[in-house]
Amino acid sequence: MSVELDPRRRIEQLLFDRHVPMPLKQAEWLLGLLRYPYALLRDLLTGELNLRAMGLVYTTLLSLVPLVAFAFAVLKGLGVHRDLEPLLYEFLRPIGERATELTAQVMTFVDNVQGGVLGSLGLAFLLYTVIATIQKLEGGFNFAWHVERRGR
């Protein structure tokens, strides 16, 4: 009783199984060379690789907000937060003419908020986003390398 495998599964078995059939032993280097483009195309066409990359980008961008909040809280505690105003303006300059207005609003917000509250909330959200980013990174690597079990 033989079980017929679908063509995709047969290709994966040929490329990724450790035991290469005897007629293909001479071409083992070619199979090794074909593994990477096949795996890349397979993962790109299924779309999950792109989805994981987008999730990682989103989490990384989300972590910038609490990082900035925490940085401003620490600098406000040291009394040097106004020194960052030109740097913030240069960062926002590609936005255009609204960069000046946005910089002023951010600085007004930092001036009006208590440093302890801003710092503790910023630190809490920063820790959360760092942990979420590491988890997404681990999940992405596990998917890309087909790791099905977690480490010990």
CORJO-V49881 format. One record per pair of residues at least 24 apart in sequence whose C-alpha atoms are under 6 Angstrom apart, sorted by the first residue. I is the first residue (numbers start at 1). J is the second residue. Records with the same first field share a line. If there is no record, write none. Layout:
BEGIN
I = J  J
END
This chain:
BEGIN
52 = 140
59 = 133
63 = 126  129
66 = 122  125  126
67 = 126
69 = 122
70 = 119  122  123
73 = 115  118  119
END
